[in-house]
Amino acid sequence: MTVDEEPLYYRSFDERDKYEEREKSRMSVGEPRSEIYKEARAPVEIKRMTGAGRLVLEKEELEPLRKVSPKVIGGLFDRVDFLKTRIAEIQSALDTRKRLHDELIKEIDVDIGDKQMLLSGLSNMDDIRDFKMDISTLRMEKRRENVQFWRDLVQLTTELRELMEEFQTESKIANLFQELKSGE
């Protein structure tokens, strides 16, 4: 500890006189007494950094898929071909969404398993709390993914069903015209 850091009652009389002179000179400069004490007692901010690798999930509203069905300009047969293409695209999107869902759920399950294995070896209460919060966050993400998957699946199957109904109707009409052409 230096002389300046020692409490006043540990200092010799000579050091006390130097201290008082220094304080008087500060006061004579025009600095108010309250400013001197503010400098001496500046609050110390203690920042505690825990869980540096924590998952942070933004609370965003789940948004349904946007249905974009372009209108077909052309003949009846063009419409039938277009509907076939759209049905194939929707079925492909359903398969892709199912595969993506399975991959996401597997990754989340692996992350949860890893965190639980690491949790058993921890002894620091702060680390244990952080890991439990991470596990809880991962489970919440898993639930959100399941809900979003269900919404996407319902919307895509509904759109697929509508397209298949249109396709059946359009193909029946196209077949009638095909028979009329061949019967002439």
N, C-alpha and C positions, 0 to 999 in steps of 0.2 A: 504494500500500500504506500502510495506517495503521501507527501505532506498535505496536499490538497484534498486527498481522499479520506484522510483521517477525520474523525469527529473532532469538534472544537475542544471538548474537554480533555482530549489526550494531548493536545498541543501545548508547547511551552508558552510562557507569557510573551516572548519575543515573536513567536509565530502567530499568536492571537492578535498582536498589534499589527502585524503585516496584513492579516486577513481583514481587520477592521478598516485599515487604510485603503485597501483595495475596494472594499464595499463603499466607502465614502467617496472614492474617486468615481466609481460607477454612478453613484447618486448625483454627483456634481455635474456629470456630463448632461444631465437633463432626462435621464431615464427614470420613469416613475418606478416606485418601489414594487408595485404589482408586476411590472414587466420583469424585474429581476427574479422574482419568485416563480414566474411562469417559465423562465428559462431553466431554472434549477429543478423544477418539478414537472418537466414535460412528460406527458403520459407515454408509457412504453407500450407499444402495441405488440402483442404476442400472437403470431399467426401459427396455427397448428395445421399442418398439412398431413392429412391422412387419406389413404385410399387414392393414391396418385393414378392408378389405373382403373378407377371406378367407371362404371358404365353410367352414362347420363342419358336418360331418355326424355326427349321433349314430348310434352303432352300435346300431341297434334291430333286433330280429329281424323278419324278414319274416313277416307274418301272413297266412294264407290267408283267402279270403272265407268268411264265415259263411253257411251254407245255412239259410234260413228258409223252410220249406214249411208253410203252414198247412193244417190238415185241413179238408176240406169236409164239411159236414153238409147233407144234402139228398138228393135223388133222383139217379138215374143220369145224367139229362140235365143236371142242375146240375153234376155232376162233369165232364162232357165240356166244357161251357162254361167252367168254371173252368180246366181244363187248356189250352184254347185261349188263354185270357187269359195264363196263366203262360208258355206257349211264346212268345207275342208279347213279353212282358216280358223274358224271358231273351235273345231275339234282339236286342231293343233295347239291353239291357245289354251284350251282346257288341259291337254296333256302337259304342256309346258308349265302351267300354273301348279298342277299336281306334283310334278317333279321338283319344282322350286320349293313348294311347301315342304315336301319330304326332306329336302336338303337343309332347309332352314331349321326345321324341328330337330333333325339329327345334330346339327351344329350346336344348337342351344342345349340339347341334352348332354352333349359331350362337355360343353363349358360348365354346365351345372355339376356334372360328375367330377370334373377336375377341381372345381372350387370346393366341393364337399370333401374330396380327398385331402386337399391342402388344409382345410378347416380343422380336420382332426389332429393335425400336427402343430397347431398354433396355441400359444399360451397367453399372448398379449390380448387383453380384453378389447382394446380398440381395433386390433386386426381382426379379431373374431367378429365383432360387430360389423366391420366393413365387409368382410366376406359374406356374412349372412345377408347384408343389404344387397350385395352383388347377386347373390343367389335369388333373392326375392325379385330383384329387377329382371333377371333372366327369365324367371317364371312368368312375370308380368308380360314380358316381350313374347313369350311362348303363347300366352292366352290371346294377346293381341293378334298374333299371326294366325292363330286358329280362327278367330272371329273374321279377320280380313279374308282368309281363305274361303270360309263359308260364304261370305258376301260375294266374293268374286265368282265362286262356283255357281251360286244361285243365279247371278246375273248372266253369266256366260251360258248356262244351260237354258235359261229363259230365252235368250236371244237365239240360241241354236234351235230351240223348239219352234219359235216364230218363223225362222228361216226355213225350217223343214216343212212347216205347214204351207208357207208360200211356195216352196219348191214343188210340193205335191200338187197344189192347185195349178200352178203355172205349167207343170209338166203334163197334167191331164188336158189342159186347154191346148198345149202345143201338140199333144198326141192327136186330139180331135182335128186340128188343122192339118196335121201330117196325113191323116187318113183321108181328109177331104181333097188334099192335093193329089194323093196317089189314086183316088177314086175317079178323078176327072178324066 
